[in-house]
């Protein structure tokens, strides 16, 4: 690990620091003990934290609202640029954001563990929320004598017990909750203002705002529209945009149709958008079931237009780390999808334009296998070692394509996986 960039008050990194660590298993009912600890801190303290889980994000918000000097450590790039409390903290010189980058190639080692180990070595004290005994954090803390645990298994058991049925929320409480929520003040500040249990507030926020999955889906759709750069495109227009609207147990048929219908140079095509924080293990079942693909094929036949899948992986819904594209047809496969990475809008438009040129389902995988004998085959460790050596030695992509008998997308994807581009 190494520091790629810093934002904010760099002098905070030189202070005596306390790292907050927690596994993701701690239920909302246990969060109060951690917030009590934060309420006992002063401006003389400095806390290092992450924001890769919902709990960590709430801890960050509470630290910022309480005006505790804070060091936020993120991987690669800080993305929450519209956070109100972050903006205040940066202006008041009480926040440092550290962007870390891995030295190791992607795919080797677990990034969270490497990040945790790096930061543990930089701090003087460690305070933990609940730590899963079977998780990687537990092993990293073994043998350290500067660790304090705020939560344990008994806390989790008590939090799992049903709470009394909450009283009805008033309109005034709802207005206050929403105002504080959109000011990024966090669940603890809302708890102190409204005096209701954390779990009750958490559920109320969820009921008054978009469902998490729906919200993430909409954010990715917004990203896709921006990605296409419609205002500046002379050939591309947006004809249809279907929002996912539903009530419990009631779903309109239009939700099953692709998210967008565009028209490129007078020829229509549909796009289904999906974003996931990581690639599902069983992508066909968890991301795009066979019946869903069948529906899109029917849509394609009835509307006489190709249907494409645009998949964002990693990062945030409005700023994914990786973007993949494929044409949904009878030959659809995970291999085809993951070989069609999209580095730019122009590249995507070339691929879409190619769909119209063929005027039939594009058997891209078969075509590429005919051109390159190793296309879509697994990479061996020897292949990876040779690819790394040749690329670092200045061998061109075209030469690598010929040597490894793989297409440009396959070479580019492997170079990124190895952390070489």
N, C-alpha and C positions, 0 to 999 in steps of 0.2 A: 504494500500500500504506500501511496505517496500523496501529498497534498497537491491538488491540481490548481485550485484557486481559492481565495478567501474573499468574503464580503463582510464589511463591518469593522468592528473594533478588534484589531489584531492583538492588542495588549492583553485581552482576556485569556488568550492561550498561554501566556506566561504566568498566570495566577495559579494559586493552589486550587485544584478543581475536584469536583465530585461528579462521578459518572452515574446516571440513572439507567438501570437495565431492567428489562422485564420480558418474560415470554408473552405470547399472544393469548394464552388461555385464561387469563384473569377476567372473571365476569364483572360487569359494571358495578354490581353491588359491593365489590371489594375495593373499588377505586378510592373510596373516601379516606382510607388509611394513608395512601400516597399523597392525596391532596392535603391532609393534615400535616404531613412532613413538609410539604412545600410552604404551607402557611407559616411554619416556624422558621423559615429561612429569612435572611436579611440581605441588604444590598452589598454586604461584605462577602457574601458567598458567591461562588460561581459554579453553575451546574452545566455539565455536558450531557446532551441527550440526542436521540434519533427521532425520526418521525415516520418510520416505515410500518407502523401499525396504528390502529385507531386509538388504542390506549396511549401510546407514545405521543401521538398528535395532541391528545387532550392534556397530557403532562406539559408539553411544549406551550400550549395556549395558557395554561395556568401559571407557568413560570413567567411568561411575557406579561400577562395581566397583573401579576404581583410585582412586576418590575425587578425580578431577580436577574442579575447578569447571567447570560446564557450563551453557551456554545452549541450550535446545531451542526451535527455532522451528517452529510448526505453523500450518496454515491454519484459520481460523474457530474451531476448538474442540479442546482437548486431550481425547483419548478413552481413552487407555490408563491409566485411573485405578486399575487393580488391579495395576500393575507394582510388584513388591516393591522393586526397586532405586530406582525413582523415589520411592517412599514414604520410604525411608531417606535419600535425598539431600535431599529437602525438609525432613525433620526436622533434618538436620545443616546446613542453610542453605548447601548447595553446589550448588544447582540453581535456575535461573530458566527458567520456561516462558513463552514469548511467543506469544500468539495473534494472528496477523495477519489482516486483512480487506482485500479488494480494494476500491478506490475505483471502479474501472472496472466497467461493467455486465458481467455474465456473457456469455461468448461472444465477447468482444473481447479478443484477446491471449491468451497462454498463461500460466496462473497460475504454474507452476513457474519460468518464466523471470522473471516480474515479482518473485516472491519472492526468487529468487537475486540479482537485480540490487539489490533493496532491501537485502539483508543484506550483499552485497559492499561497498556504500557505507558500511556501519556498522563494518567491521572493519579492523584494521591489517595482518593477515597472512592468507594463504590457503594451505592445504595440501590437495593433491588426491590421491585414489586414482586409478584409471584414468579418464581423460577421453576420451570418444568424439569423434574429430575431426569427425564429422558431426553431433554433437549441439549443442544450444543453449548448453551450458556452455562449450564450446570458444570460441565467439564472444564470450561475456561476458568471458572472461579475456584476450582478445587485447589486447596493449599494456600490460598490467599488469606491474609489476616487483616485486610483493610475493607472487609465487606460487611454491610448491615442489611438484613432481610426484614422488610416491612410486612410481608404477607406469607402465609403458609397454607397447608392443605385444610386446616380447620377453618380458616377464613373463607376458603372456596366452598366448603360444605355448608357453612351458614348462609353464604350468599345464594346458594342454590335453593334454599327454602323459600316457599311462596310468601310474597309480601301481602299485607292487608290491601284490600281493594282501594285504590286511590279515590279521592274526592273529585268531583267534576271540576274541570278546568274552566275558569272564567275567561271571557273575551279579553279582559285587561291582562290576565296572566299570559295568554297566548301571544298578545301583541308584544309584551315585554320579552318573552322567550324568543320570539322570532327576531326582534331587534338585536338582542344580544348574540343570537346565533349567527346572524349575518355580519356582525361586527367581529366575528372570530374570537369571542370572549371565552368560549369553552363551557363545558358542562359544570365545572366547579363554580364559576362565577354565577351561572344561572341558578345553581343550587342555593348559593348564599342569598341571592336576590329574591327567590321565590319560595325557598324553604320546602322543597319536596325531595323525595329520595332520588338518588342518581338514576336508578333504573327507570323510575317513572318519567323523569325528564328526558332520558334517552329515548324511550318509547314515544313520548309526545313529539319530540323533534322529528322522529321518523314518520309519524303520522301526519305532521303538518308540512313536511317537505317531501321531495321526490324519494321514492324507493331507491336505495343505493344502486341497484343494478340498472334501473331505468335511467337514473341520473348519469351514470357512467356511459350508458349507451348513447344518450343525447349529447354528452360532451364529445364522444368520439365522432358522432355524426357532424357536429359543428366543425370539428377538426378536418373531416373529409371535405366538407364544403369549402373551407378555407384553403385546403390543399389543392383543390381543383382551380382555385383562383378565378372564379367565375366572372367577376367584374372586368378582368383584363383579358378574358378569352374571347376571341372572335368566332371560334367554331363551336364552342361548348355552351349549352344552355341546360338549365334544370327545369324539367317538366313536372315532376311529382316528388313530394317529400312526405312520407307517411310517418307520423308520430305514433309511438306505442301507447295507446289509451285503453284503459280497462278498469273494471270494478271487480271486487273479489268474485271469482268464478265466472266472470263474463268477459269474453274477449272478442272483439270484432274480427270478422274474416280478413279485413284489410291488414291486420297485424301480421298475417302469414305471408303477405306479399313482400318483395324486396323493399329496402328502405328508400331508395332513390330510383327515379327514371330520368336519365339524362338524354340529351341529343347531341351527337358529335358530328359536325359537318352534315347535318340533315338526317343522320341515321341514329335511331334510338337504341339505348342499352340500359339495363337495370343493374343496380349495385346493392348488395347486401353487406352491411357493415357489422363487424364484430371486434370488440376489444377485450383482451384478457391480460391480467397482470403477469401471467406466465402461460406457456403452452400446455394445454391439458394433456394428461397422459393418454387418454383415450379420446382423441380429437373427434372421431366420427360420432361417438355417443354423446360427448359433453358439449361439443361446439356446433356440429352440423349433422344431426341424425339423418338416416337414409330417407325417412318420410319427408323431412324438410327439403332435402335435395330433390326428391320426386316432385314436390309441389313447385319448386322453382323451375324444373324442367317443363312441367305443365304450363306454368306461367309463360315461359319462353316460347312454347309452341303456340299458345293462344294469342299472345301479344306480338309474336313474330319479332322477337328481339333477343339478343344474348343476355344472360344473367351472369354477373361477375361477383366474386367474393373479395372484399377488401378487409384484411385481418391486421389489427394492430396488436403487438405483443410488447409488454413491459412498459416502463415509464409510467405516464399518466394517460388517461383517456384523451386529454387535449394535447398530449405531446408524447406519443408512443416511441419507444426505443427502436422498434422494427416494424416495418410495414410490408405485408405480403399480398399478392394478387393472383387470382386464377379465374379461369372461366369454368362455371359450374356446368358440367355435362356428364354423360354416362361414364366417362373415363376419369371422373374426379377422384383424386387420391391425395393423401397427406403429402406424399413425395412431390407431387406436382405443385401443390400449394407452397411448400417451403422452399422450392427451388426458384420461385418467382418473386424475389425480393424487389422492393421498389425504392431506389435511391432518390428519385426525383419525379415531379409531376410529368415532365416531358417523356420520361421513360414509360410511365403508366399510359400516357395517351398513345404512344407508339404501339403498346401492347393491345390497347382497346381498338385502335385503328386496324390492327392485324386481324381482329375478330371479324371486322366487316369485309376485309379483303377476301377471307376464306369463304364467307357466307354460309358457313356450316360449323357444327361443333369442332373446336380446334383440338386435335389430338397432339398437343404440344409434347407430351411425354414420349410418345412413340416416334415423333419426328426427331426429337433430340437424341433418342437412343440410336436411331439410324445414322445420325451424323457423328455421334460420339459414343464409342463402345462402352465407356464407363459411366455414362450419364445416370444419375440417381442411385448409383451403387454406394454402399457404405465406404467411408474412408478408413484406411488402416493407420496404425501408429507410424509405420514406415512412410506411408504417403504423406502424413502430416509433417514428419521430420524433413522429408525432401522438399515439400512445398515451402516450408519455412525457410530452409537454407537457400533455395533458388530465388524466392521473392526478396529476401534480404540482400541477395547478391545482385539484384537489379534485373532479373528475368522478367520480360513483359508478360501481360495477361494473355496475349495471343500465343506466345510461346508456351506458357503454362497450359493453355487449353489444348494445344497440340500434343504436348508431352503426356499429360494426364488423361487425355481423351474425355474431357468433360467440358460442358458449355460454360459460357461466360458467367452466368448466374451461379452455377455450382462452384466455380473457382472463387468468385467474389464472396459468396456466403461462407465458404470455408476459411478464407482469409480473415473475415470478421470474427468467426467463431474462435479462431486462434489468437485474436487480439492484435492482428497485424495491420488492420486498417480501421 
